[in-house]
């Protein structure tokens, strides 16, 4: 039994040291994704221009933020058609932190949208994944969504934005889908919903839901098909470089499942405590999907930490008029490298003065260039994992770079070895201490005496 106990102590120590070092890193990595800015800056959005002859489409973000691609990809596709008034809306006017540290200044608050449209709901409401799903802080959004649904809006739940709709009760009794990593949990959390697997989107009439992240592109093109026409959807797909448009119906896909190679994200998250801090240089006129490709590819990898930068930390306007508030100067001393999203920035050589890397020098969908850069600067396994999380096909990409993050993989084994070694050393010291303790002298035997006879009772 003593041998079993010693083995158990050594194993616990071997596990405890990696856990002690890894847990804070995991927490910091996820906290960073939607960390709010600390300076309280609140730039004004661009002036809203409204054409009452066009339908109105809005992308909603919560005060705690949203996933960047879920938000910006549908926005750009809808704006590219020229057929919609397109706005970003939120409960308040504070900058909303999109994943990776990109702060979006909403065009309108919920109250401002109501003033603009009167009592009518928007024609289309896009719902991205939000970090506070199921928490009390999401109630302003879910209450507002119920009002929009009652007013006849077409709802588009992108990725785990389906969970936001489900938490509002808007998917009960419906078919719906979501990101492959959350479907099983949603089955348990929202049993009134019929969760569908193996498709990029589900069209259930006045609610459309999509699978993971970039499947939101397909769902948004479906909205364009229904409200404007398939030719307009095809043109929007071509304009944004999306080569996977499937006219008229959702494309089927193999349902992704967790596989052994996905362990790479665990090593990146828990033991990449020296991960690069990469500045993403914002430039006026940058495409919304170009921005999303930088912040979401690096962010979903959990191997790179990003921060939005711009000269003078001045607000930047995107191609279709969204306002973004950077957090730092491009010359910040704590940046390991600087990248510049945007094909126009690459043509203009913007950022060359800072030694920045251009992500979009080549044609194609903007995520291509960032995935290639991620593979080169981290490893192919991380880039492959990231593409799976994004639900982006990469058959056309030749990802090249180190095969695996060996340094980060060896760290937990090294820590486990040290923990086990320390436990063995302490056990040995304890055994020596026991052996060196002088034994107590034996106690002398107690003399044996005969018991006295009991007196006879009186007769």
C-alpha positions in Angstrom: 0.0 0.0 0.0 2.9 2.4 0.8 4.3 1.9 -2.8 0.9 2.6 -4.3 0.6 5.8 -2.2 4.0 7.0 -3.3 3.2 6.4 -6.9 -0.1 8.4 -6.5 1.8 11.3 -4.9 4.3 11.4 -7.7 1.6 11.3 -10.4 -0.4 14.1 -8.7 2.7 16.2 -8.4 3.5 15.6 -12.1 0.0 16.8 -13.1 -0.1 19.7 -10.6 2.8 21.6 -12.0 1.6 21.8 -15.6 -1.9 22.6 -14.3 -0.5 25.4 -12.1 1.4 27.0 -15.0 -1.2 26.3 -17.7 -4.5 27.4 -16.0 -3.6 31.1 -15.7 -2.5 31.1 -19.4 -5.7 29.5 -20.5 -7.8 32.1 -18.6 -5.8 35.0 -19.9 -6.0 33.7 -23.5 -9.8 33.6 -23.4 -10.2 36.7 -21.4 -8.2 38.6 -24.1 -10.6 37.6 -26.9 -13.3 40.1 -25.8 -11.5 42.2 -23.3 -13.1 45.7 -23.1 -10.8 48.7 -23.6 -9.6 50.3 -20.4 -9.4 54.0 -21.5 -13.1 54.7 -21.8 -12.7 56.3 -25.2 -16.0 56.5 -27.2 -15.5 58.0 -30.7 -18.6 59.0 -32.6 -19.7 56.8 -35.5 -19.9 58.0 -39.0 -23.1 59.8 -39.9 -25.9 57.4 -40.8 -27.4 57.9 -44.3 -30.7 56.3 -44.7 -32.7 55.5 -47.9 -36.3 54.8 -47.0 -36.8 53.0 -50.3 -34.4 50.2 -49.3 -34.9 47.5 -46.8 -32.9 47.9 -43.6 -30.5 45.2 -42.4 -28.8 45.5 -39.0 -26.0 43.5 -37.3 -26.5 43.5 -33.6 -23.6 43.4 -31.1 -23.9 43.3 -27.3 -22.1 45.6 -24.9 -19.8 42.7 -24.1 -19.0 42.4 -27.8 -19.3 39.6 -30.4 -17.2 37.4 -32.7 -15.6 39.5 -35.3 -16.2 37.5 -38.4 -19.8 36.7 -37.4 -20.3 40.5 -37.3 -18.2 41.9 -40.2 -18.6 39.3 -42.9 -22.4 39.5 -43.1 -22.1 43.3 -42.9 -19.9 43.6 -45.9 -21.9 41.1 -48.0 -25.1 43.0 -47.3 -23.4 46.3 -48.0 -21.7 45.1 -51.1 -25.1 44.5 -52.8 -26.1 48.1 -52.5 -29.6 46.9 -51.9 -29.8 47.6 -48.1 -29.4 50.2 -45.5 -26.9 48.4 -43.3 -26.1 49.4 -39.7 -24.3 48.0 -36.7 -26.6 48.4 -33.6 -26.1 47.8 -29.9 -27.8 48.5 -26.6 -25.5 51.5 -26.0 -23.1 53.6 -28.0 -19.9 52.3 -26.3 -17.3 50.6 -28.4 -18.1 46.9 -28.5 -15.0 44.6 -28.3 -15.0 42.2 -31.2 -12.8 39.1 -30.8 -9.1 39.8 -31.0 -9.2 43.4 -29.7 -11.0 45.2 -32.5 -13.4 47.8 -31.0 -16.5 48.6 -33.2 -18.4 51.8 -32.6 -22.1 51.0 -33.2 -23.8 53.1 -35.9 -27.0 53.2 -33.8 -28.3 52.3 -30.4 -31.5 50.3 -30.2 -33.3 53.6 -29.3 -31.6 55.3 -32.2 -32.7 52.6 -34.7 -36.3 53.0 -33.4 -36.1 56.7 -34.0 -34.8 56.1 -37.5 -37.4 53.5 -38.5 -40.3 54.7 -36.4 -42.1 51.8 -34.7 -41.1 49.3 -37.5 -38.6 46.5 -37.0 -35.7 46.1 -39.3 -36.1 43.9 -42.3 -33.1 41.8 -41.5 -31.4 41.2 -38.1 -28.0 39.5 -38.1 -27.1 37.9 -34.7 -23.4 36.9 -34.2 -22.0 34.8 -31.4 -21.7 36.8 -28.1 -19.4 36.1 -25.2 -22.1 36.5 -22.5 -24.6 34.0 -23.9 -27.0 33.0 -21.1 -25.8 35.7 -18.7 -27.9 38.6 -17.4 -25.9 41.1 -19.4 -27.3 39.6 -22.6 -30.9 40.4 -21.6 -31.1 43.8 -23.4 -30.2 42.0 -26.6 -32.6 39.0 -26.2 -35.5 41.3 -25.2 -34.8 43.5 -28.3 -34.6 40.4 -30.5 -38.0 39.3 -29.4 -39.4 42.7 -30.3 -37.8 42.5 -33.7 -39.2 39.0 -34.3 -42.6 40.2 -33.3 -42.3 43.0 -35.8 -41.6 40.6 -38.7 -37.8 40.8 -39.1 -36.0 38.0 -40.9 -33.5 36.7 -38.3 -30.1 35.4 -39.3 -28.2 33.6 -36.4 -24.5 33.2 -37.4 -22.5 30.4 -35.7 -23.2 30.5 -32.0 -25.5 33.5 -32.6 -28.0 30.6 -32.9 -27.5 30.1 -29.1 -28.4 33.8 -28.6 -31.6 33.2 -30.5 -32.3 29.9 -28.6 -31.8 31.7 -25.3 -34.4 34.2 -26.3 -36.8 31.3 -27.1 -36.9 32.2 -30.8 -35.8 28.7 -32.0 -38.2 26.6 -30.0 -39.9 24.0 -32.2 -37.6 24.9 -35.2 -34.8 23.3 -37.1 -31.5 25.2 -36.5 -27.7 24.7 -36.6 -24.6 26.2 -35.0 -20.9 25.7 -34.6 -19.8 22.0 -34.5 -18.0 22.6 -31.2 -21.2 23.7 -29.5 -23.9 21.6 -31.0 -23.8 18.9 -28.3 -24.0 21.5 -25.6 -26.9 23.2 -27.3 -28.7 19.9 -27.5 -28.6 19.8 -23.7 -29.2 23.5 -23.1 -32.0 24.0 -25.6 -33.8 20.7 -26.0 -36.8 22.4 -27.6 -34.7 23.1 -30.7 -34.1 20.5 -33.4 -30.4 20.9 -33.9 -29.3 19.9 -37.4 -25.7 18.7 -38.4 -23.9 18.5 -41.7 -25.1 21.6 -43.4 -23.8 25.2 -43.7 -27.1 26.8 -42.9 -30.7 26.0 -42.1 -33.5 28.1 -43.7 -36.6 27.8 -41.5 -38.7 30.6 -43.0 -38.3 33.8 -40.9 -35.2 32.4 -39.1 -32.0 31.3 -40.8 -29.2 29.8 -38.7 -25.7 28.9 -39.9 -22.9 26.6 -38.8 -19.5 27.9 -37.7 -18.2 31.4 -38.3 -17.6 31.6 -42.1 -20.7 29.5 -42.8 -22.2 32.8 -41.9 -21.2 34.0 -45.4 -23.4 31.3 -46.9 -26.3 32.2 -44.7 -26.0 35.9 -45.6 -25.9 35.0 -49.3 -29.1 33.1 -48.7 -30.7 36.3 -47.2 -29.6 38.1 -50.4 -31.1 35.4 -52.6 -34.4 35.7 -50.9 -34.7 39.4 -50.6 -32.8 40.6 -53.7 -32.3 37.6 -55.9 -29.7 34.8 -56.7 -27.9 37.0 -59.3 -27.2 39.6 -56.6 -26.0 36.9 -54.3 -23.6 35.6 -56.9 -22.2 39.1 -57.5 -21.7 39.6 -53.8 -19.9 36.3 -53.5 -17.6 37.2 -56.4 -17.0 40.7 -55.0 -15.9 39.4 -51.7 -13.8 36.5 -53.1 -16.1 33.7 -51.7 -15.7 30.8 -54.0 -18.0 28.4 -52.1 -21.4 30.0 -53.0 -24.0 27.3 -53.5 -26.9 28.7 -55.4 -30.4 28.1 -54.1 -29.7 25.7 -51.2 -27.3 25.1 -48.4 -24.2 23.1 -49.3 -23.9 19.9 -47.3 -20.6 19.3 -45.5 -19.0 16.5 -43.4 -19.8 17.1 -39.8 -16.6 18.0 -38.0 -15.6 16.2 -34.9 -12.8 16.6 -32.4 -9.7 14.6 -33.5 -6.3 14.0 -31.9 -4.5 16.7 -33.9 -6.8 19.3 -32.3 -4.7 18.9 -29.2 -2.6 21.6 -30.7 -5.0 24.2 -29.4 -4.5 23.0 -25.9 -0.7 23.4 -26.1 -1.2 26.8 -27.7 -3.6 28.0 -25.1 -2.1 26.6 -21.9 1.6 26.7 -22.6 2.1 29.5 -25.2 2.8 32.1 -22.5 5.3 33.8 -24.7 3.0 34.1 -27.7 3.6 37.0 -30.0 1.7 40.2 -29.5 0.8 41.4 -33.0 -0.3 44.8 -33.9 -3.0 45.0 -36.6 -2.7 48.3 -38.4 -6.1 49.8 -39.2 -6.4 51.9 -42.4 -9.2 54.0 -43.8 -11.1 52.1 -46.5 -10.1 48.6 -45.4 -12.7 45.9 -46.2 -14.7 44.6 -43.3 -13.9 41.0 -44.2 -10.2 41.9 -44.6 -10.3 43.2 -41.0 -12.1 40.1 -39.7 -9.6 37.8 -41.4 -6.8 39.3 -39.4 -8.4 39.4 -36.0 -10.3 36.1 -36.2 -7.6 33.9 -37.8 -5.0 34.9 -35.2 -7.5 35.1 -32.4 -9.1 31.7 -33.1 -5.7 30.1 -33.2 -5.1 31.1 -29.6 -1.4 31.2 -30.6 -1.2 34.9 -31.4 -2.4 37.9 -29.4 -3.6 40.9 -31.5 -4.2 44.5 -30.8 -5.7 47.2 -33.1 -3.3 50.1 -33.8 -3.3 53.3 -35.8 -1.2 56.4 -35.9 -2.4 58.8 -33.2 -4.9 56.1 -32.1 -7.4 57.9 -34.3 -10.7 56.2 -35.3 -10.7 54.5 -38.7 -13.6 54.1 -41.2 -13.9 50.9 -43.1 -14.9 50.5 -46.8 -18.6 50.6 -46.1 -18.6 53.1 -43.3 -18.1 51.3 -40.0 -16.1 53.1 -37.3 -13.3 51.3 -35.4 -11.4 52.6 -32.4 -7.7 51.4 -32.2 -6.1 50.8 -28.9 -2.4 51.7 -29.4 0.2 53.3 -31.6 1.9 51.2 -34.3 5.2 52.0 -32.6 4.1 50.5 -29.2 7.1 49.0 -27.5 5.3 45.8 -26.5 4.5 44.7 -30.1 6.5 41.8 -31.5 5.4 42.3 -35.1 3.0 44.5 -37.2 0.6 43.3 -39.9 -1.6 45.3 -42.3 -4.9 43.9 -43.6 -6.3 45.2 -46.9 -5.5 44.8 -50.6 -5.5 48.6 -51.0 -3.0 49.0 -48.1 -0.8 46.5 -49.8 -0.9 48.4 -53.1 -0.2 51.7 -51.4 2.6 50.0 -49.2 0.9 51.5 -46.1 2.8 50.5 -43.0 6.2 50.0 -44.8 7.6 52.7 -42.6 6.9 50.5 -39.6 8.2 47.3 -41.2 4.7 45.9 -41.3 3.8 42.6 -43.1 1.0 42.9 -45.8 -1.6 40.2 -45.5 -3.5 40.7 -48.7 -1.0 41.2 -51.5 -2.6 38.3 -53.5 -6.1 37.9 -54.9 -8.6 35.6 -53.3 -10.7 35.5 -50.1 -9.0 37.5 -47.4 -8.7 34.6 -45.0 -6.3 32.9 -47.4 -3.4 35.3 -46.9 -3.8 35.3 -43.1 -3.9 31.5 -42.8 -0.8 31.2 -45.0 0.9 33.7 -42.7 -0.2 31.9 -39.6 1.2 28.6 -40.9 4.5 30.3 -41.7 4.9 32.1 -38.4 3.5 29.4 -36.0 2.9 26.0 -37.6 0.7 24.1 -40.0 -1.1 22.2 -37.3 -2.3 25.5 -35.7 -3.4 26.9 -39.1 -5.3 23.7 -39.9 -7.0 23.8 -36.5 -7.9 27.4 -37.1 -9.4 26.7 -40.5 -11.6 24.0 -39.0 -12.8 26.3 -36.3 -13.5 29.0 -38.9 -15.3 26.3 -41.1 -13.2 27.4 -44.0 -12.2 24.9 -46.7 -8.4 25.0 -47.4 -8.0 22.5 -50.1 -6.8 25.2 -52.4 -4.1 26.4 -50.0 -0.6 25.1 -49.7 0.0 25.7 -46.0 3.7 25.6 -45.3 5.8 26.1 -42.1 6.8 24.1 -39.0 4.6 21.0 -38.7 3.8 21.4 -34.9 4.5 23.7 -32.0 7.2 21.6 -30.5 8.4 24.1 -27.9 4.9 24.6 -26.4 4.3 20.8 -26.6 7.4 19.9 -24.6 6.7 22.4 -21.8 4.0 20.4 -20.0 6.0 17.3 -20.2 9.0 19.1 -18.8 6.9 20.5 -16.0 5.4 17.1 -15.3 9.0 15.7 -15.1 10.0 18.4 -12.7 6.9 17.9 -10.6 7.4 14.2 -10.3 11.1 14.6 -9.6 10.3 17.1 -6.8 7.8 14.7 -5.3 10.3 11.8 -5.4 12.8 14.1 -3.6 10.4 15.1 -0.9 9.4 11.5 -0.4 13.0 10.5 0.0 13.7 13.2 2.5 10.6 12.2 4.5 11.8 8.6 4.6 15.3 9.7 5.8 13.7 11.8 8.5 11.7 8.8 9.7 14.8 6.6 9.7 17.0 9.1 11.5 14.5 9.7 14.3 15.7 7.8 17.5 13.4 5.1 18.5 11.8 5.5 21.9 13.2 3.1 24.7 11.0 0.0 25.3 8.7 0.3 28.3 9.4 -2.1 31.1 6.9 -4.9 31.5 4.2 -4.4 34.0 4.4 -6.9 36.9 1.6 -9.4 36.9 -0.3 -9.7 40.2 -3.0 -12.2 41.2 -6.4 -10.8 41.5 -7.7 -10.7 45.1 -10.5 -13.1 45.8 -13.9 -11.5 46.0 -15.5 -11.6 49.5 -18.3 -14.0 50.0 -21.7 -12.4 50.3 -23.1 -12.4 53.8 -25.1 -15.6 54.4 
